[in-house]
Amino acid sequence: MIVDCHSHIWPSPNQLGRSRDFSCLGTADAMPAKPEQHLESSGPAEAVLVLGFRSSLLETEIPNRFISEYVKAHPDRMIGFAGLDPTTDGNLDELRRLRQEDNFAGVVLSPACQGFHPCDTRAMRVYELADKLGMPVYFLYGEVLPVSAVMEFANPLSLDEVARSFPKLKLVISHLGFPWIEQSLALLSKHANIYADVAGLTDKPWQAYRTLTLAYEYGVIEKLLFASDFPSYTVKAAAEALYNLNKITLDSVLPAVPREQLRSIIERNSLELLGLSLSGAATPSAVTLSAASSSVAPSAAASSEAAPSAVVPRKPEAAGGKAESKNE
């Protein structure tokens, strides 16, 4: 099955505020990302994660309700991850509501673009609740950050403390934590529940080759998640770029990444890895503060006719301690 783990939609580019220069969302041209365009571009994928984003620092607000309505209109393919800003008030109550009422399956944060240290006490409280609610946390990184972003908060190595504090919490590093790619690969190797997506590599053949070669040599390529990074690229373009990766090695002594490994990235059942399912990844009636991460049965075959897996709640283990605020 093909799961696109990184895509965005918004009603208008005007809602991006000063995030127009954040390459994770798009380009300085603030390209349109309407639901109908998203639906068409995601055609080859059987499941798609739709990521929200909010930042008071960058004056960005992609409405979570907008994403929720789109996902609810296509429950057989779309899964929503809500944008949350730990630096604003009322986050924990909002996260509960987003899970219980709006059917969101995960939460999206960006320390650099929201202006908080990844281990800030406010963020640790969000992780703790997300862990209890069974909501994976997606961290947005990018090749180009806005001028107002705080670069020292962008290094993914700080997620080591988060993973040690909440070892059962699923964490995803977008864009492989660029430019700290090797550090991200080290985190994937160390922590069972940290993953990374390959967003941003579609039009960068040398960077893609170097990154996937390192992941293969370090034995963590199975923890890479396929991602289109829509609206920057389509699912088809992102998949073709991976399949064509080894063209750069022709007529050279460079080693090729085994084609089966490239195919495994594209066809990986990322929903199972993240504890999600299309049939009930965030069923409101089943969500309580004591609910744990969901588990899903493996797909019988990688085809569009495979039936969605059912969510089986399990009781969470105690979360780790919280760190003191690094912003204080």
C-alpha positions in Angstrom: 0.0 0.0 0.0 1.1 3.5 -0.7 0.8 6.0 2.2 1.6 9.6 1.7 2.7 10.8 5.1 3.2 14.5 4.4 0.7 16.8 2.6 -0.9 20.2 3.3 -4.1 22.0 2.3 -5.3 25.6 3.0 -8.2 27.7 2.0 -6.0 30.6 0.9 -2.3 31.3 0.7 -3.0 34.5 2.8 -3.4 32.2 5.8 0.3 31.2 5.6 1.3 34.6 7.0 5.1 34.7 7.3 5.3 31.0 6.6 5.3 31.6 2.9 9.1 31.2 3.0 8.9 27.9 4.9 9.8 25.3 2.4 7.9 22.6 4.3 4.6 24.3 3.4 5.5 25.4 -0.2 7.4 28.2 -1.8 7.6 31.9 -1.7 5.0 31.9 -4.5 2.5 30.6 -2.0 1.0 28.1 -4.4 -2.6 27.1 -4.0 -3.5 23.9 -2.0 -7.2 23.5 -2.4 -8.8 20.2 -1.3 -9.8 19.3 -4.9 -6.2 19.7 -6.0 -5.0 17.7 -3.1 -7.5 14.9 -3.8 -6.4 14.7 -7.5 -2.7 14.8 -6.8 -2.9 12.1 -4.2 -4.5 9.6 -6.6 -2.0 6.8 -6.4 -1.9 6.8 -2.6 -4.4 4.6 -0.6 -4.0 6.7 2.5 -2.8 10.3 3.0 -1.9 12.3 6.1 -3.1 15.9 5.9 -0.9 18.0 8.2 -2.1 21.3 9.8 0.1 24.1 11.0 -0.3 27.1 13.3 2.3 29.6 14.5 1.8 32.8 16.4 5.4 33.6 15.7 4.9 33.5 12.0 1.2 34.7 12.1 0.1 31.5 10.4 -3.3 29.9 10.9 -4.4 26.9 8.7 -7.8 26.2 10.3 -8.0 22.8 11.9 -11.7 22.8 11.2 -11.0 23.2 7.5 -8.8 20.1 7.5 -11.3 18.2 9.7 -14.1 18.8 7.2 -12.0 17.6 4.3 -10.9 14.5 6.1 -14.4 13.6 7.2 -15.5 13.9 3.6 -13.0 11.3 2.6 -12.6 8.9 5.6 -11.6 6.0 3.4 -8.3 7.8 2.4 -7.6 10.9 4.5 -6.2 11.2 8.1 -5.9 14.6 9.7 -3.1 15.8 12.0 -4.0 19.0 13.8 -1.8 22.1 14.0 -1.0 23.1 17.6 1.2 25.9 18.9 2.6 25.1 22.4 3.4 28.8 23.0 -0.3 29.8 23.1 -2.7 29.4 26.0 -5.3 26.6 26.3 -3.3 24.0 24.4 -4.2 20.9 26.4 -8.0 21.6 26.4 -7.8 22.3 22.7 -5.9 19.0 22.0 -8.5 17.0 23.9 -11.3 18.7 21.8 -9.4 18.2 18.5 -9.1 14.5 19.3 -12.6 13.9 20.7 -14.7 16.2 18.6 -12.8 16.8 15.3 -11.5 13.3 14.9 -7.8 14.2 14.5 -5.3 11.4 14.7 -2.1 13.3 15.5 -0.6 16.7 16.2 1.8 18.9 14.2 4.5 21.1 15.8 7.6 23.0 14.6 9.9 24.2 17.3 11.9 26.5 15.0 8.9 28.1 13.4 6.9 28.4 16.6 9.7 29.7 18.7 10.1 27.0 21.5 12.8 24.6 22.5 11.6 21.0 21.8 12.0 20.3 25.6 10.2 23.4 26.8 7.9 22.5 29.7 4.9 23.7 27.7 5.8 21.3 24.9 6.5 18.5 27.2 2.9 18.8 28.6 1.6 18.5 25.0 3.7 15.4 24.4 2.5 13.9 27.7 -1.2 14.3 26.7 -0.6 13.2 23.1 1.0 10.1 24.5 -2.1 9.4 26.6 -4.4 10.1 23.7 -2.4 7.9 21.3 -1.6 10.8 19.0 1.7 10.7 17.1 3.6 14.0 17.0 4.8 15.3 13.7 7.7 17.8 13.7 8.0 20.1 10.7 11.5 20.9 9.4 12.5 22.3 6.0 15.3 23.2 3.7 14.4 26.9 3.9 13.2 28.5 7.1 11.6 32.0 7.4 13.7 34.8 8.7 11.8 34.9 12.0 12.3 31.2 12.7 14.6 30.3 15.6 17.4 28.1 14.0 18.8 26.8 17.3 15.5 25.1 18.0 15.6 23.3 14.7 18.2 20.7 15.6 16.4 17.3 15.9 18.9 16.0 18.5 16.8 17.7 21.1 14.1 15.1 20.4 16.4 12.6 22.2 15.2 13.9 25.5 11.6 13.8 24.3 11.9 10.2 23.2 13.5 9.2 26.5 10.8 10.9 28.5 8.0 9.3 26.4 9.4 6.1 24.9 5.9 4.9 23.6 5.1 8.2 21.9 5.4 8.0 18.1 7.5 10.9 16.7 8.0 11.8 13.1 10.8 14.1 11.8 9.8 15.7 8.5 12.4 16.4 5.7 14.8 14.2 7.6 15.5 17.1 9.9 17.4 19.0 7.2 20.2 20.1 7.5 20.9 17.7 10.4 20.2 14.6 8.4 22.9 12.4 10.0 21.7 13.4 13.4 18.2 12.4 12.4 19.4 9.0 11.2 21.2 8.5 14.6 17.9 9.2 16.4 16.1 6.7 14.1 18.7 4.1 15.0 18.5 4.8 18.8 14.8 5.1 19.3 12.2 2.5 18.3 9.4 5.0 17.9 11.1 7.8 16.0 10.6 7.9 12.2 11.4 10.4 9.5 9.8 11.2 6.2 11.5 11.8 2.8 9.7 15.0 2.0 11.8 17.6 0.1 13.9 15.1 -1.8 11.8 14.9 -5.0 13.8 17.6 -6.9 17.2 17.0 -5.2 18.7 13.9 -6.8 22.1 14.2 -5.2 20.7 15.0 -1.8 18.2 12.1 -2.1 20.9 9.7 -3.2 23.3 10.7 -0.4 20.5 10.6 2.2 19.1 7.2 1.3 22.5 5.7 0.8 23.4 6.7 4.4 20.0 5.4 5.7 20.6 2.1 4.0 24.2 1.8 5.2 23.2 2.7 8.8 20.3 0.1 8.7 17.4 2.5 9.3 15.9 2.8 5.8 12.9 0.8 7.0 12.1 3.8 9.3 11.7 6.2 6.4 8.2 7.2 5.5 7.1 8.1 2.0 6.0 11.7 1.5 4.9 13.9 -1.4 5.1 17.2 0.4 2.0 18.4 -1.5 1.5 21.1 -2.7 5.2 21.2 -3.7 4.9 17.8 -5.4 2.4 15.1 -6.3 2.4 11.5 -5.1 3.3 10.3 -8.6 6.3 12.7 -8.9 7.6 11.8 -5.5 7.4 8.0 -6.2 9.0 8.4 -9.6 11.9 10.4 -8.1 12.6 7.5 -5.7 12.5 4.9 -8.4 14.9 6.9 -10.5 17.3 7.5 -7.6 20.0 5.2 -8.9 20.3 7.0 -12.3 22.9 9.2 -10.6 25.2 6.1 -10.2 25.2 5.2 -13.9 28.7 5.2 -15.4 30.3 5.7 -12.0 31.7 3.7 -9.1 29.0 4.9 -6.8 27.0 2.1 -5.1 23.3 1.8 -5.9 20.6 1.6 -3.3 18.8 -1.8 -3.8 15.6 -1.2 -5.8 13.6 -3.3 -3.3 14.6 -0.9 -0.6 13.4 2.0 -2.6 10.2 0.2 -3.3 9.8 -0.6 0.4 9.8 3.2 1.2 7.0 3.9 -1.3 4.9 0.9 -0.4 5.5 0.9 3.4 2.4 0.5 5.6 3.2 3.6 7.6 -0.2 3.6 9.2 0.7 0.4 11.0 4.1 1.9 12.1 2.3 5.0 13.5 -0.5 3.0 15.1 -3.2 4.5 12.8 -6.0 3.2 10.6 -8.4 4.6 8.1 -11.4 2.9 9.7 -11.0 4.5 13.1 -7.7 6.2 13.7 -9.4 8.8 15.9 -13.0 7.6 16.7 -14.3 10.3 19.1 -16.4 7.9 21.2 -13.3 5.7 21.9 -11.0 8.5 22.9 -10.4 9.2 26.6 -7.4 10.5 28.5 -6.6 6.9 29.5 -6.7 5.6 25.9 -3.3 4.4 24.7 -1.7 4.3 21.3 -3.7 2.3 18.8 -2.4 -0.8 17.1 -3.5 -2.1 13.7 -3.4 -5.5 12.1 -0.9 -5.8 9.2 -2.4 -5.4 5.7 -2.9 -8.7 3.9 -1.7 -7.2 0.6 -0.4 -3.9 -0.7 -3.5 -3.1 -2.9 -6.2 -0.6 -3.0 -8.7 -3.3 -2.3 -7.2 -4.2 1.1 -9.7 -3.6 3.9 -8.8 -1.0 6.5 -7.4 -2.3 9.8 -9.3 -2.0 13.0 -8.0 0.0 15.9 -7.4 -2.0 19.1 -6.9 0.2 22.1 -4.4 -0.8 24.7 -3.5 0.6 28.1 -0.6 3.1 28.1 2.5 2.7 30.2 3.5 5.5 32.6 5.0 8.5 30.8 8.4 9.8 31.8 9.2 12.9 33.7 9.0 16.4 32.3 11.9 18.7 31.6 12.3 22.2 32.9 11.6 25.0 30.4 14.6 26.0 28.3 12.9 29.3 27.5 12.8 30.5 31.0 
